[in-house]
Structures are given as C-alpha cells and as structure tokens.
Amino acid sequence: MRKVTIHPEEHPMHATGLFHCWGQCFVEERDFNGSYSVAIIELEDGRIAEVLPEQVKFLTPPDQEVATLRDQFALQAISTALSSSDRRFFCQNQDKEAVWAYEIADAMLKARTEKKFNRAERIAELEKEVEALKCNAE
C-alpha cells in the first residue's frame, strides 16, 4: 500500500492514509446510469474513504509501498517460525504458510486492541493454535 493525502481544496476531508486499490462507484438515477472510478483509502483513524482520483496525491513512489502493522506482524511470525528448529510445517505449502502468518498477525492485532489478557494464558492458546495449524498443514 502507498501513503496518500487527500487534497483539502478539492475534498471536504483533509487527511492522509493508505491507498488500497481503485474501485468503481455507480450512479443510478431516473435519467442517467453510469459509473466512475474512485480510490479506496484507509484513513489513519481506520475509516475507509472513496475519493475521486483527482483528489488523491501519492506521497510514496509505486516501488516504495508502505508495510502495515499487520504486514510487519505477519513477517515477524513467519520469520520466527522459519528460524525455529522444528521446520516440518514450513516449506511445504507456501500458500498455507502465508495464510497462517496473517492469521497470527490478526490475532496479535486483536490482542493489541483488547489490551486485557493474561499473557501466560494467551501464549498457551497461541501454542495450541500453532499446533492445530501444523496438523492441518500435514
């Protein structure tokens, strides 16, 4: 994802966020039906905005995408798993491994937002989830 800003002079909301993709909005009125392109942007406060292309300014070049916290958590999960001594689960099905890494990242984000959990209990739960995922992959 690339970092963007929404032009304040052309849009009521002045904000920065992450560009996800291009989308289509549709207009269905009595005398007119049509569609137009919009940028799908995740704002810094978590809201999603559909913005006209001319209202968007990219702050990073296409080859310098911004990794989200979820991406960073998934990278850490898979890096840790690949560096462990038990590698039976990994290097067998890369699609499943990638999904697993993002499932771990999602669990980390959920725990981060809940902010009330017993660390020892959560570690035990995650270890059980990892074991279950290992069994499913085999």
C-alpha positions in Angstrom: 0.0 0.0 0.0 1.1 3.5 -0.7 0.8 6.5 1.5 -1.5 9.2 0.2 -3.0 12.5 1.1 -6.5 13.8 0.1 -6.3 17.4 -1.3 -8.2 19.6 1.1 -9.1 22.2 -1.6 -10.9 19.6 -3.6 -12.4 17.4 -0.9 -14.1 18.3 2.4 -11.9 16.0 4.3 -8.1 16.7 4.6 -6.5 13.5 5.7 -3.7 11.1 5.0 -4.0 7.3 4.7 -3.1 4.3 2.7 -4.2 3.6 -0.8 -5.7 0.1 -1.1 -6.9 0.0 -4.7 -9.1 1.6 -7.4 -12.8 0.9 -7.3 -16.0 1.8 -9.1 -19.0 3.8 -7.9 -22.3 3.5 -9.7 -24.9 6.1 -10.2 -28.5 5.0 -10.9 -30.9 7.8 -11.4 -34.1 8.2 -13.4 -32.4 9.8 -16.4 -28.9 8.6 -16.1 -26.9 5.4 -15.2 -23.2 5.4 -15.1 -20.0 4.7 -13.2 -16.9 6.5 -12.1 -13.5 5.5 -10.6 -12.6 6.1 -7.0 -9.5 5.5 -4.9 -10.2 3.2 -1.8 -8.2 4.8 1.0 -7.8 3.6 4.6 -7.6 6.7 6.7 -5.3 6.9 9.7 -8.2 6.7 12.1 -9.3 3.4 10.5 -12.2 4.8 8.4 -12.4 4.0 4.7 -12.9 6.7 2.1 -13.9 6.6 -1.5 -12.2 9.5 -3.2 -12.1 10.8 -6.8 -8.7 10.2 -8.4 -8.0 13.9 -8.9 -8.4 14.4 -5.1 -5.6 12.0 -4.3 -1.9 12.7 -4.1 0.5 9.8 -3.7 3.3 10.5 -1.2 5.4 7.5 -2.0 6.5 6.2 -5.4 5.0 2.9 -6.6 8.0 0.9 -5.8 8.0 2.1 -2.1 4.9 0.6 -0.7 4.2 1.1 3.0 4.0 -2.1 5.1 1.1 -2.1 7.5 1.4 -3.2 11.1 -0.4 -6.4 10.1 2.3 -7.0 7.4 5.0 -6.4 9.9 3.4 -8.8 12.4 3.0 -11.5 9.7 6.6 -11.1 8.6 7.7 -11.5 12.2 5.6 -14.6 12.7 6.9 -16.3 9.6 10.5 -15.3 10.3 10.3 -16.7 13.8 8.8 -19.9 12.5 11.4 -20.3 9.8 14.2 -19.8 12.2 12.9 -22.4 14.7 14.4 -25.9 15.0 11.2 -27.6 14.0 10.6 -26.7 10.3 8.3 -29.7 9.4 5.4 -27.3 9.0 7.2 -24.8 6.8 8.5 -25.0 3.2 5.8 -27.5 2.3 2.9 -25.3 1.2 3.7 -21.6 0.8 0.1 -20.5 0.4 -0.9 -22.1 3.7 2.2 -20.7 5.4 1.3 -17.2 4.2 -2.3 -17.5 5.4 -1.0 -18.8 8.7 1.3 -15.8 9.2 -1.6 -13.4 8.6 -3.8 -15.4 11.0 -1.1 -14.9 13.6 -0.9 -11.2 12.7 -4.6 -10.8 13.0 -4.6 -12.5 16.5 -1.8 -10.1 17.5 -3.8 -7.1 16.4 -6.9 -8.4 18.2 -4.9 -8.8 21.4 -3.4 -5.4 20.9 -6.8 -3.7 20.7 -8.3 -5.7 23.6 -5.4 -4.8 25.9 -6.7 -7.0 28.6 -5.4 -10.6 28.5 -3.4 -12.8 30.7 0.0 -13.2 28.9 0.6 -16.8 30.1 -2.9 -17.9 29.1 -2.6 -16.2 25.7 0.8 -17.8 25.0 -0.7 -21.2 25.8 -3.7 -20.5 23.5 -1.4 -19.4 20.6 0.8 -22.5 21.1 -2.4 -24.7 20.7 -3.4 -22.8 17.6 0.1 -23.2 16.1 -0.1 -27.0 16.8 -3.5 -27.2 15.3 -2.3 -25.4 12.2 0.7 -27.6 11.9 -1.6 -30.7 12.0 -3.9 -29.2 9.3 -0.9 -28.5 7.0 0.3 -32.1 7.2 
